[in-house]
Amino acid sequence: MEVRGGFAPTSANEVDMNTNYMIRLFPFFATMVFGLRMYGQSKQLTVLDKTTHEPIELVNVFYSKFNEGSITNRDGKLRIETRKDTLTFSHINYATLKLNDNSLQVVDSIYLEPIINNLDEVILYDFNLKQKLEFVSKNYERLYMESQTTNEATYKEKLKINNRLARLIQVQLSWWQKGYKYDFSMGMDKQCAFILKGIEYSKIPTEDASLADGAYLENDFMIPAFYLNYYLVFLHQYTTDIFIDQVLKINGVTKVIFSTPVVLNDTTLSNLVRSEVVFDNVSGAITYLKFNMQYPDNPKQEFSERRKVYYESATTNLNLELNFKQVLYKKWFLSSFKSNVVGNISYSGKHEAFEMKQELFITKTTKGKNIDKAKIIMLNKPFYENFPSGVTLENNMLLTKEELDFVNEN
């Protein structure tokens, strides 16, 4: 079955709601992106909370000189190549830590200090978020990479049905883009391209009893969601009353927690609840964004061309996250993207709960176009259909126990 959805404008000023009914999401969306490129000797590390000693997921770990790195998995683990350079550990909720190459050789566990302990001040309500967002929009080309770039990336996708893994993919990609600003008036294939560099694991069951071979997130929604200006246009056009829940000034950044209804033609379609945006205090750039979307209980009835059955689906929650870091010429650029969708579906007498996650993690960025046209992934079909099922013996990104058990089961 098809996963449909998105709130992508078809032009800079409007959304065609007849063809993409604002944030209309069918049962399965996407998850996560971990990744790293390996060059020579590597080392495994575990990143933990200094106070609780609990593992920390999605810690960006990178060498600034080489502009490459990795990210921790759910168990706080990662594998990183050893380099003659300082290794930086960065997470939105923790103080940044830098480790030189000599220190890296003698440690296996890294402890990060929770950033909440270092608050400069707390402000409630007194913040003009719209004004800050307009500043970013007007200065977008100055703040973010606008030249052609080729990015080495890891793409990870995980689908759960009734709380059990049903599909698991991790691949290495090259992502070329014309610039880090999505052009709503230009075809997607004219401004970006992806090629498959290698499959680390890809398990896609095709049993008739499972939806694992039919659920996907439409590329028309997912790929524009990699771009920050996509969200800026959305907030400008489909929100009016933004309620500031909290403003925190933390170690050189301002973190704004906000809530707002998503409205079209005086109808509330969904709600952004305690969503987050983080601004760099020096440049004014957005360095982190998180959308927490909640949907009313309003199931949609449709027909699946793929499975030739009628189905009823409802999305209850959608979470989207963007992380940024400074790259070439001190411009900000996407570090990681994460999508998580939760809902339920009924078809042919079956009732199933679903959760789908997709992530894209950028491990290296270089200026210019360096991509093999013969290996370009076709964007008119789901990402997973470009990746044959199979598992390699070596995985760059460490698997959790749940993932490893799924890969190894018969």
C-alpha positions in Angstrom: 0.0 0.0 0.0 1.0 3.5 -0.6 2.1 5.9 2.1 0.9 9.3 1.1 1.5 12.7 2.6 3.2 16.0 2.9 2.7 19.6 3.3 5.0 20.7 0.5 3.9 23.8 -1.4 3.7 23.4 -5.1 4.8 26.9 -5.5 6.5 29.4 -3.3 3.2 30.8 -2.1 0.7 28.0 -2.1 -0.1 24.3 -1.7 -2.2 22.3 -4.0 -4.5 20.8 -1.3 -6.5 18.8 -3.9 -3.5 16.6 -4.7 -1.7 16.7 -1.4 -4.2 17.2 1.4 -2.1 19.0 3.9 -0.1 16.6 5.9 -2.1 13.6 4.8 -0.1 10.6 5.8 -0.8 7.0 5.2 0.3 4.3 7.4 4.0 4.1 7.1 6.6 6.7 7.2 10.1 6.8 7.8 13.0 6.6 10.2 16.3 7.2 10.7 19.6 8.1 9.4 22.8 7.0 10.9 26.0 6.8 9.0 29.7 6.9 8.7 32.4 6.3 6.1 35.3 4.1 7.1 38.9 4.8 6.2 41.4 2.5 7.8 41.6 1.8 11.5 38.3 2.4 13.4 37.2 2.6 17.0 33.9 1.8 18.7 32.7 4.4 21.3 29.7 4.6 23.7 28.3 8.0 24.5 26.5 8.4 27.8 24.8 11.0 29.9 27.2 12.2 32.6 24.5 12.4 35.2 22.4 9.3 34.6 24.9 7.1 32.7 22.1 6.4 30.2 23.1 6.1 26.5 22.5 9.1 24.2 21.0 8.7 20.8 21.7 10.9 17.8 24.9 12.5 19.0 26.7 14.1 16.1 30.4 13.1 16.1 32.7 14.7 13.5 36.1 15.8 12.5 35.9 19.5 11.4 39.1 19.5 9.4 38.0 16.6 7.2 34.3 17.5 7.4 33.2 13.9 8.1 31.8 12.0 11.0 29.2 9.6 12.4 26.2 9.5 14.8 25.3 7.4 17.8 22.5 4.7 17.6 19.8 4.1 20.2 22.3 2.4 22.4 24.6 5.4 22.4 27.2 3.4 20.3 29.1 4.4 17.1 32.1 3.4 15.1 34.5 6.1 14.0 37.7 6.2 12.0 40.7 7.5 13.9 42.1 10.7 12.4 44.8 13.2 13.2 42.2 15.8 14.2 40.0 16.9 17.1 36.8 14.9 17.4 33.7 16.9 18.3 30.6 15.5 20.1 27.5 17.6 19.6 23.9 17.2 20.8 21.2 19.8 21.2 20.6 18.8 24.8 24.2 18.4 25.9 27.3 20.6 26.2 29.6 20.2 23.2 32.7 18.1 23.9 36.0 18.1 21.9 38.5 15.2 22.1 42.0 15.2 20.5 43.3 12.2 18.7 45.6 11.1 21.5 42.8 11.0 24.0 40.6 9.1 21.6 43.0 6.2 21.6 42.6 5.5 25.3 38.9 5.9 25.9 35.9 3.7 25.1 33.1 5.7 26.8 32.3 9.4 26.5 30.2 11.3 29.0 28.3 14.4 28.0 27.1 17.1 30.4 23.3 17.8 30.2 23.0 21.3 28.9 20.0 22.0 31.1 22.4 22.5 34.0 24.0 25.4 32.3 21.0 27.7 31.6 21.9 31.4 31.4 18.3 32.5 31.8 14.7 31.3 31.3 12.1 33.6 29.6 8.4 32.7 29.2 6.2 34.0 26.4 8.2 37.2 25.7 9.6 36.3 22.3 8.7 37.3 18.7 9.2 34.0 16.9 7.7 35.1 13.6 10.2 38.0 13.5 13.1 35.6 14.0 11.8 33.2 11.3 11.4 36.1 8.9 15.0 37.1 9.5 16.2 33.6 8.6 14.1 33.6 5.4 15.4 37.0 4.3 19.1 36.0 5.0 18.8 32.4 3.9 21.5 32.6 1.2 23.9 34.2 3.6 23.4 31.7 6.4 23.1 28.4 4.5 25.1 26.7 1.7 23.8 27.8 -1.6 26.4 26.4 -4.0 26.3 23.0 -5.6 27.5 20.3 -3.1 27.8 16.5 -3.1 27.2 14.8 0.2 28.1 11.4 1.4 25.2 10.2 3.5 23.7 7.2 5.3 20.0 6.5 4.9 18.2 4.3 7.3 14.6 3.1 7.2 12.8 1.1 9.8 9.1 0.0 9.7 7.3 -1.6 12.6 3.9 -3.3 12.4 2.1 -4.1 15.6 5.4 -3.2 17.4 7.4 -5.7 15.5 10.1 -4.9 12.9 8.9 -5.5 9.4 11.5 -3.8 7.3 15.0 -2.6 8.0 17.3 -0.8 5.5 20.6 1.0 5.8 22.5 2.2 2.7 25.3 4.6 1.8 24.2 7.3 -0.7 25.7 10.2 -2.5 23.3 13.2 -2.6 24.0 16.0 -5.1 22.0 19.2 -4.7 22.0 22.5 -6.6 21.8 24.4 -3.3 20.3 24.1 0.2 17.1 25.8 -0.7 14.2 23.9 -2.2 12.7 25.5 -5.3 9.0 24.8 -5.4 8.8 26.0 -9.0 11.4 23.5 -10.2 11.2 19.7 -10.6 12.8 17.7 -7.9 15.1 15.9 -10.2 16.4 19.2 -11.5 17.7 20.3 -8.2 18.9 17.1 -6.5 19.9 13.5 -7.2 20.8 10.4 -5.2 23.0 7.4 -6.1 23.4 4.2 -4.2 27.0 3.7 -3.0 26.5 0.5 -1.0 24.1 -1.6 1.0 25.0 -2.3 4.6 21.8 -4.2 5.3 18.5 -4.5 3.6 15.8 -6.8 4.8 12.4 -6.4 3.1 10.0 -9.3 3.8 7.4 -9.8 1.1 4.9 -12.2 2.9 1.3 -11.7 1.8 0.3 -11.3 5.5 2.6 -8.3 5.9 2.4 -4.7 4.6 6.2 -4.5 4.8 6.5 -4.6 1.0 3.9 -1.9 0.4 4.4 0.9 2.9 6.4 3.9 2.0 6.8 7.6 2.3 6.3 9.5 -0.9 9.5 11.2 -2.1 7.4 14.3 -3.0 7.0 14.7 0.7 10.2 13.3 2.1 12.9 14.9 0.0 11.6 18.5 0.2 11.5 17.9 4.0 15.3 17.7 4.0 15.3 21.5 3.3 14.8 24.1 6.0 13.0 26.6 3.8 10.2 24.0 3.3 9.4 24.5 7.0 9.7 28.3 6.9 7.2 28.5 4.1 4.9 26.1 5.9 5.0 28.1 9.2 4.4 31.3 7.3 1.4 30.1 5.4 -0.4 27.7 7.6 0.0 29.1 11.1 -1.2 32.3 12.6 -1.5 32.1 16.4 1.9 30.8 17.6 2.0 30.2 21.3 5.4 30.4 23.0 5.6 27.8 25.7 9.2 28.5 26.8 12.3 30.3 25.7 15.7 29.1 26.9 19.0 30.8 26.4 21.7 28.1 26.6 25.4 28.3 25.8 25.2 30.6 22.8 21.9 29.5 21.4 18.2 30.4 22.0 15.8 27.4 22.2 12.1 28.2 21.6 9.4 25.7 22.5 6.1 26.6 20.8 2.7 25.3 19.9 0.3 26.3 17.1 -2.7 25.0 15.1 -2.2 24.2 11.4 -5.0 26.0 9.7 -6.3 25.9 6.1 -9.4 27.9 5.1 -10.4 28.4 8.8 -10.2 24.6 9.3 -7.7 23.2 11.8 -6.0 20.2 10.2 -3.5 19.3 12.9 -1.6 20.8 15.8 2.1 21.5 16.3 2.6 20.7 20.0 5.7 21.7 22.0 7.7 21.9 18.8 11.2 23.4 18.9 13.4 25.7 17.0 17.0 26.7 18.1 18.7 29.9 16.9 22.5 30.5 16.9 22.9 33.8 18.9 25.8 35.0 16.7 24.5 34.5 13.2 20.8 34.2 13.9 20.6 30.9 11.9 18.4 28.0 12.8 20.6 25.2 14.0 17.9 22.7 15.0 14.2 22.3 14.3 11.6 19.8 15.6 8.0 19.5 14.5 5.7 17.5 16.8 2.4 17.1 14.9 -0.7 15.7 16.3 -3.7 14.8 14.2 -7.5 14.5 15.0 -9.1 11.1 14.9 -10.3 11.3 11.4 -9.6 8.1 9.4 -9.3 8.3 5.6 -10.8 5.8 3.3 -8.9 5.1 0.0 -8.1 2.4 -2.5 -4.6 0.8 -2.9 -3.6 0.3 -6.5 -0.7 -1.8 -5.3 -2.7 -4.3 -3.3 -6.1 -3.8 -5.0 -8.0 -3.4 -1.8 -9.8 -0.6 0.0 -8.3 0.5 3.3 -8.9 3.0 6.1 -6.0 4.7 7.7 -5.3 7.3 10.4 -2.1 9.0 11.3 -1.9 10.1 14.9 1.5 11.6 15.2 4.3 12.9 12.9 7.7 14.0 14.2 10.2 15.7 12.0 13.7 16.8 13.0 16.5 18.7 11.3 20.0 19.1 12.8 22.6 21.5 11.3 26.3 22.1 11.5 28.7 24.7 10.0 30.5 23.3 6.9 32.3 25.0 4.0 32.9 28.7 4.3 31.3 28.7 7.7 27.8 28.2 6.2 25.2 26.1 8.0 24.1 22.9 6.4 22.0 19.9 7.2 23.7 17.3 9.4 20.8 14.9 9.9 17.1 14.5 9.1 14.6 12.3 11.1 11.0 11.4 10.4 8.8 9.3 12.7 5.1 8.6 11.9 2.7 6.6 14.1 -0.9 5.6 13.2 -3.1 2.6 12.3 -4.7 1.0 9.3 -7.6 -1.4 8.6 -7.9 -3.5 5.4 -9.3 -6.9 4.4 -10.5 -7.5 8.0 -7.1 -6.7 9.5 -6.4 -3.9 12.0 -2.7 -3.0 12.4 -0.7 -0.3 14.2 2.3 1.1 12.5 5.4 3.1 13.1 7.8 4.1 10.4 11.1 6.0 10.8 13.5 7.4 8.2 16.8 9.2 8.8 19.4 10.7 6.6 22.8 11.5 8.2 25.4 13.5 6.3 28.9 12.2 6.9 30.8 14.4 4.4 30.2 17.5 2.2 32.2 18.6 -0.7 31.6 21.5 -3.2 30.6 20.7 -6.7 28.9 17.9 -8.6 30.5 14.5 -8.3 27.9 11.9 -9.2 27.5 9.0 -11.7 24.4 9.6 -13.7 24.1 5.9 -14.6 23.6 5.1 -10.9 21.0 7.7 -10.1 18.1 6.5 -7.9 14.7 6.9 -9.6 12.7 9.3 -7.5 9.4 8.3 -9.1 9.3 5.2 -6.9 9.9 4.7 -3.1 13.5 4.8 -1.9 13.3 1.2 -0.6 12.4 -0.2 -4.1 15.8 1.0 -5.3 17.6 -1.2 -2.8 17.6 -5.0 -3.3 17.1 -7.1 -0.3 20.2 -8.6 1.2 22.6 -8.2 4.2 26.4 -7.6 4.0 28.8 -9.0 6.6 30.1 -5.6 7.7 27.9 -2.7 8.8 29.3 0.8 9.2 26.5 1.8 11.6 26.2 -0.4 14.7 22.9 -2.1 15.1 20.8 -2.3 18.2 20.0 -5.7 19.7 16.4 -5.5 18.3 17.7 -4.7 14.8 20.4 -7.4 14.9 17.9 -10.1 16.0 15.6 -9.1 13.1 18.4 -9.2 10.5 19.6 -12.6 11.7 16.2 -14.3 12.1 15.0 -16.8 9.4 
